[in-house]
Each structure stands twice: as C-alpha cells, then as structure tokens.
C-alpha cells in the first residue's frame, strides 16, 4: 500500500543543503501535505551535482540514495515508482540501485545515508 501511495504522488524535488562531505535533506520532505502518508522517494537536484540523487524511503530508519546516472552509457535516469529507468536504452534498476534489466550490467552508484535530528545526511565523499 505504501508503494502505491508513493507512486501516485507527484515527484518531489529538493535542493538539499550541500555541506563539505555531503548533502542534508529534511525528513519532513517525505511527508505528503502534512498528512501521515509518506512519499516513496524524493529527487535531490542541486546545481553543484552533475546528476540528481533519488532517495527512497522504506521506513523511518531505512533509506537508499542512488546516483541517477545510468551505468551503461551515462544518461540521466527517470524515476518510475519503485524503479529507475534509462530513457536511452531501457536499462532498469530497482530502488536499491541494482540492475534488473539490461543492457546495463553494473549496479548504480549508491551513497551511505545516516539519520540525525530529523535530517538525512547523504555522504557524497565517494562521487
């Protein structure tokens, strides 16, 4: 049911707050219109990043942050509910960044996420 609710909502974009080692996002950005429902994901777009980062919410303490650059030929990915898809050649990835359909044969780059005081910190030191 949470997947269905998240996929029906429009995509939420966030700039995040860029720090020295990563980017911070307020966890409230996952809340849908002040309700008790949550978005399945948000997309972080920041002018300092070459590609956006898709952040999936699985629970209050479980998130994944995925670099939205296709591992096949580098195109920017589209988010389609609980998976990402490459518009160039059709590669697909699950919400943890694992390739599920080629031609890509490598998983996506992911980043560690930690939670501190109602904020998510995405560690970007591995870009």
ABEGO torsion letter per residue (X at the ends): XAAAAAAABBBBBBAEBBBAABBBBBAAAABBGGBABBBABBBBBBAABABBBBBBBABAABBBBBBABBAAAGBBBBBBEABBBBAAAGBBBBAAGBBABOABABBBBBBBBBBBGGBBBBBAAAX
